[in-house]
């Protein structure tokens, strides 16, 4: 009985913290009109000095993500199975292809840059495409004064 009296306040504190903490629930979004194509030769990420057999090829994935909710979905990631011409996975043990940040209500375009191992049999394609975000932030938020990186600016345009 004494042990229960000592345990009760701790359980009450834990329950109170759980009730006060905002829950971040995962939300699946529709992804449409997706293309996957080699990055342009003049792309800022091309890094010609690194082009060698052991290097990587740059691909741009562009598409539209649809948020049919009334509120933005935050910290959104895009997942896809990237495959080569024989249907084998290109990015071993990895289906998260990138983050697209916050998605406002409605349709929004997105662009991601992918590094595909050099020598991968072409054409490169994708399967099982989806986007998933949250109703509350789960990552450290960028400040209001923070700007997009040059590669994010180039792909967004």
C-alpha positions, 0 to 999 in steps of 0.5 A: 500500500505504501508503494502505491502511495509513492507511485500514484503521484508519479503516475499522475504527473506522467498522465498530466504531461501526456494530456498537455503535450500536443500529439503529432498525428501522421497524415497521408497526402496524395501525390500526382503528376510526378516526373523523374528526369535527369537534372539539367547539365547546367544544374548547380548540383552537377559537380563535374569534378566529381563525375567518375565511375564511382560517382552519382547521377543527379535526377529531379523528381517533380510533382504535385501534392494534394492536401485536402484538409483545412489546415497545413500539413507540416514536416512532410516527407516524400517516399518512393521506391526508385527502380532501374530498368530491370525493376531492381531498387536503386536506393537500397534500404531507403524509400524516403526520397526527401522532405518538402516541408509544409504543405498548405491546403490545396494543391502544391508543386514540389521538386526534389533532387535525387542522387542515383549511383552512376552506372545504374541501368536506365531508365530510372522510374518509381513505384509506391509513391506517397507523401506523409506529414504531421498535424503539428511540427516534429522537427526544429522549425526554420526561422522567418529570416531563413532562406531557401538553399540555392538548390531548393530555389533552382528546383522550385522554379 
